[in-house]
């Protein structure tokens, strides 16, 4: 009994399988270069060295690949999104502005790739609305570059997964462990942005000058046009700073807090009483919050923000995961869907870094 499969749902479901991104190139009998973006690439055999990829029968370059004896699979590096996009579109001159060198059979090899395989085509098999090309690898080269990835309908970057228990400060140094934590969290930001209902998400670390924004994942409707990295945020007024003020080692952060409080208006500060109350509330909630009021000096609009701490295996705060939105787009409710999703995302990141309390809370 045959089952009808919805093509859109099939595409979306297949998107759950994250792949690399390639541009496959060839040259026709007239010497014209052809190329197409494809993620339908896979290894087949080590001995003999065989790979495969598939192409739609409706592709304008199908005849060129069908009739050519050679092709090159160029594996895109993570800074070659523009190359992938250029070869994914229809056009007569896809190679415009793309530096190449000549490979086997005169087939163009795209410069700057993470790797490439120069192949002799050995077979072609029908595959529904596609044809599957089988190639024998004649030459190959790998460069020390990170490969571009694609999944869930968008480009991604790849990082090692097993950063948790193996990256302890006493094993490899606190700074290196924090760098790896930032890399891992950065890779997760696009997914977290979606989990928060397509809201801007940022990462902050503790730097020599204080709590510092190191990465933003802008949403379709970013909080403002003034998103910048390297910004040192207030420990007493911003949600991100308040998260560090609450959960970071007290001996380390107290001098910074004292200097900031000394510079504030006495009515606003009330000798630190209002700030102390916010610290206690943040501790109890496991989440920091900053609500509206006057327009943000940085974003130049009124914003609401939440920030959640991320801990390592030793129980030390290494990151702040924050979301900042225009006040009319983010309810200030502590238990709203956005802060709830943000806190859960931070717990999951902490668990991946080996924080046992977070592992328990996320299961």
C-alpha positions in Angstrom: 0.0 0.0 0.0 1.5 3.3 -1.1 1.6 6.3 1.2 1.3 9.8 -0.1 4.2 12.0 1.3 3.7 15.7 1.4 6.7 17.2 -0.4 7.0 20.2 1.8 6.9 18.1 5.0 9.4 15.8 3.5 11.8 18.7 2.8 11.4 20.0 6.3 11.9 16.6 7.9 15.0 15.9 5.8 16.3 19.3 7.0 16.8 17.7 10.5 19.8 15.9 9.0 22.6 18.5 9.1 25.1 18.2 6.2 28.1 19.9 4.8 27.8 22.2 1.7 29.5 21.5 -1.6 29.8 23.2 -4.9 30.2 20.6 -7.7 31.9 21.8 -10.8 32.6 20.5 -14.3 33.4 21.7 -17.8 31.5 20.8 -21.0 32.8 19.9 -24.4 32.9 23.5 -25.5 35.1 24.4 -22.6 32.3 26.2 -20.6 32.5 25.9 -16.8 29.5 24.8 -14.8 28.8 24.5 -11.1 25.9 23.8 -8.8 25.5 23.9 -5.0 24.7 20.5 -3.5 24.5 18.9 -0.1 23.7 15.5 -1.5 27.3 14.4 -1.2 28.5 11.2 0.5 31.5 8.8 0.6 30.9 5.4 -0.8 34.1 3.3 -0.6 37.7 3.7 0.5 39.0 1.0 -1.7 38.5 1.9 -4.5 38.0 5.6 -3.4 34.5 6.4 -4.5 32.0 9.2 -3.7 28.6 10.1 -4.9 26.3 13.1 -5.3 23.0 13.7 -6.9 21.6 16.4 -9.2 18.0 17.3 -10.2 17.1 16.4 -13.7 15.7 19.9 -14.2 19.0 21.6 -13.4 20.2 23.8 -16.2 23.7 22.2 -15.9 22.4 18.6 -15.9 23.5 17.9 -19.5 27.0 19.2 -18.8 27.4 16.8 -15.8 25.8 14.0 -17.7 28.1 14.2 -20.6 31.4 15.2 -18.8 33.9 12.6 -17.8 35.1 14.5 -14.7 33.8 16.6 -11.9 35.2 18.2 -8.7 33.4 18.3 -5.4 34.4 21.5 -3.6 33.6 21.4 0.2 32.7 24.9 1.3 34.6 26.6 4.1 32.5 28.4 6.7 33.3 31.8 5.2 32.1 30.8 1.7 28.4 31.3 2.2 28.5 33.8 -0.7 30.0 31.2 -2.9 27.4 28.6 -2.1 24.6 31.2 -2.6 26.0 32.2 -6.0 26.1 28.6 -7.3 22.7 27.9 -5.9 21.1 30.4 -8.2 20.4 30.2 -11.9 22.7 32.3 -14.1 25.0 32.2 -17.0 28.2 33.3 -15.2 28.2 31.6 -11.8 32.0 31.9 -11.6 32.0 35.7 -11.8 34.3 36.9 -9.0 35.1 33.4 -7.8 38.8 32.5 -7.9 39.5 29.0 -9.3 42.4 26.9 -10.4 42.4 24.1 -13.1 41.9 20.6 -11.9 41.5 17.2 -13.6 40.2 17.4 -17.2 40.3 21.2 -17.0 37.5 21.2 -14.4 37.6 24.3 -12.1 38.7 23.9 -8.5 37.3 26.7 -6.3 40.0 28.4 -4.2 39.7 28.7 -0.4 37.6 25.6 0.2 37.9 23.3 3.2 38.7 20.4 0.9 38.1 19.2 -2.6 37.9 15.9 -4.5 38.8 15.7 -8.2 36.9 12.8 -9.7 36.4 10.7 -12.8 32.8 9.8 -13.3 32.3 6.1 -13.3 28.5 5.7 -13.3 25.2 7.5 -13.2 22.0 6.0 -11.7 18.4 7.1 -12.0 17.0 8.4 -8.7 13.5 9.6 -9.2 13.6 13.3 -10.1 17.4 13.2 -9.6 20.4 11.3 -11.0 23.1 9.9 -8.8 26.6 10.4 -10.0 29.3 8.0 -8.8 32.9 9.2 -9.0 36.4 7.8 -8.4 38.7 10.1 -6.5 41.8 10.9 -8.5 43.2 13.8 -6.5 42.2 15.5 -3.2 43.3 18.2 -0.9 42.3 19.3 2.6 42.9 22.8 4.0 43.0 23.8 7.7 39.6 25.5 7.5 36.3 24.8 9.2 33.6 23.4 6.9 30.3 25.1 6.3 27.2 23.2 7.4 23.5 23.3 6.4 20.4 22.2 8.3 16.9 23.2 9.1 16.9 25.4 6.0 19.8 27.6 7.0 23.6 27.7 7.1 25.4 26.7 10.3 28.9 26.5 11.7 30.4 23.4 13.2 32.2 23.0 16.6 33.3 19.9 18.5 30.5 18.5 20.8 32.5 16.9 23.6 33.6 20.1 25.3 32.1 19.4 28.7 33.9 17.1 31.0 37.2 17.2 29.1 37.7 20.9 29.3 38.3 21.6 32.9 40.1 24.7 34.0 42.8 22.8 35.9 43.4 20.6 32.8 43.9 23.1 30.0 43.7 26.6 31.7 40.7 28.7 32.5 41.1 31.0 29.5 41.2 28.2 26.9 38.2 26.4 28.5 36.2 29.6 28.4 37.1 30.1 24.7 35.9 26.6 23.9 32.7 27.3 25.9 32.1 30.4 23.8 32.6 28.4 20.6 30.1 25.8 21.7 27.5 28.4 22.8 28.0 30.4 19.6 27.1 27.3 17.5 23.9 26.9 19.5 22.8 30.5 19.2 20.7 30.2 16.0 18.7 27.3 17.5 18.2 29.2 20.8 17.1 32.3 18.8 14.3 30.1 17.3 13.4 28.6 20.7 12.9 32.1 22.0 10.4 32.9 19.3 12.9 34.5 16.9 14.3 37.1 19.4 17.8 38.5 19.5 20.2 36.5 21.6 23.6 37.5 22.9 26.6 35.9 24.6 28.7 37.7 27.3 31.9 36.8 29.1 33.8 38.4 32.0 36.7 40.4 30.6 39.4 42.6 32.0 37.0 45.6 31.9 33.9 43.7 33.1 30.9 42.0 31.6 31.5 42.1 27.8 29.2 41.2 24.9 31.1 38.9 22.5 28.5 37.6 20.2 25.0 38.5 18.9 22.5 36.3 17.0 20.1 38.9 15.5 16.5 37.9 14.9 14.4 38.9 11.9 13.3 41.9 13.9 16.5 42.9 15.8 16.2 45.0 18.9 17.9 47.9 17.1 20.5 48.7 14.4 23.1 49.2 17.1 24.1 45.6 17.9 27.8 45.6 18.7 30.3 43.2 20.2 33.0 44.3 22.6 30.5 46.4 24.6 31.0 46.4 28.4 27.6 46.5 30.0 26.5 47.9 33.4 26.6 45.5 36.3 23.8 47.2 38.1 21.4 48.3 35.3 21.7 45.6 32.6 20.3 42.1 32.8 23.6 40.7 31.5 25.6 42.6 34.1 23.3 41.6 36.9 23.7 38.0 36.0 27.5 38.3 36.5 27.1 40.4 39.6 24.9 37.6 41.1 26.6 34.4 40.0 30.3 35.3 39.4 32.9 34.9 42.2 32.2 37.6 44.7 35.8 38.5 45.4 36.4 39.0 41.7 33.4 41.1 40.9 32.8 43.2 44.1 35.4 45.9 43.3 33.7 46.5 40.0 30.2 46.7 41.7 31.5 49.1 44.3 32.9 51.5 41.7 29.7 51.5 39.8 27.5 52.1 42.8 29.7 55.0 44.0 29.1 56.7 40.7 25.3 56.5 40.9 22.8 59.0 42.2 22.1 58.5 45.9 18.4 58.5 45.3 18.7 55.9 42.6 21.1 53.7 44.6 19.7 54.0 48.1 23.1 53.0 49.4 23.0 49.8 47.4 19.7 48.7 49.0 17.8 48.5 45.7 20.7 46.7 44.0 21.0 44.2 46.8 17.3 43.4 46.4 17.8 42.8 42.7 20.7 40.5 43.5 18.6 38.4 45.8 15.8 38.2 43.3 18.2 37.1 40.6 19.7 34.5 42.9 16.2 33.1 43.7 15.0 33.1 40.1 18.2 31.8 38.5 17.7 34.6 36.0 18.4 38.3 35.8 15.9 40.9 34.4 16.0 44.5 33.3 12.7 46.2 32.6 12.0 49.2 30.3 12.0 52.7 31.8 14.0 55.2 29.8 15.2 54.4 26.3 18.4 52.4 26.3 21.5 54.6 25.8 23.0 52.0 23.5 19.9 50.8 21.6 18.1 54.1 21.7 14.8 52.4 22.3 13.1 51.1 25.4 14.0 47.5 26.0 13.2 44.6 28.2 15.9 42.0 28.8 16.6 38.7 30.5 20.0 37.0 31.2 20.8 33.5 32.4 24.1 32.2 33.7 26.0 29.3 32.1 28.2 27.2 34.4 31.1 24.9 33.8 31.9 21.5 35.3 33.4 23.2 38.4 30.2 25.1 39.0 31.7 28.5 37.9 29.8 30.9 35.7 31.6 31.2 32.4 29.0 32.8 30.2 25.8 34.9 30.3 23.1 34.0 27.7 20.9 37.1 27.2 18.0 38.3 25.1 17.1 41.9 24.6 14.0 43.1 22.8 11.9 46.2 22.4 9.7 46.5 25.5 6.5 46.1 23.5 7.7 42.8 22.1 8.9 41.1 25.3 6.6 40.8 28.3 8.4 41.4 31.6 6.8 38.4 33.3 9.4 36.2 35.0 7.5 33.1 34.1 6.7 34.1 30.5 7.6 31.8 27.6 10.8 33.8 26.6 12.5 33.8 30.0 11.5 30.2 30.6 13.0 29.1 27.3 16.1 31.2 27.9 16.7 29.7 31.3 16.2 26.2 29.9 18.7 26.9 27.1 21.3 28.1 29.6 20.8 24.9 31.7 21.3 22.8 28.6 24.5 24.6 27.7 25.7 24.2 31.3 25.0 20.5 31.1 27.0 20.2 27.9 29.9 21.9 29.8 29.6 19.2 32.5 27.6 21.1 35.2 25.9 18.3 37.0 23.1 20.4 38.6 22.1 21.4 35.1 22.1 17.8 33.9 19.7 16.9 36.6 17.4 19.9 35.9 17.2 19.3 32.2 16.2 15.6 32.4 
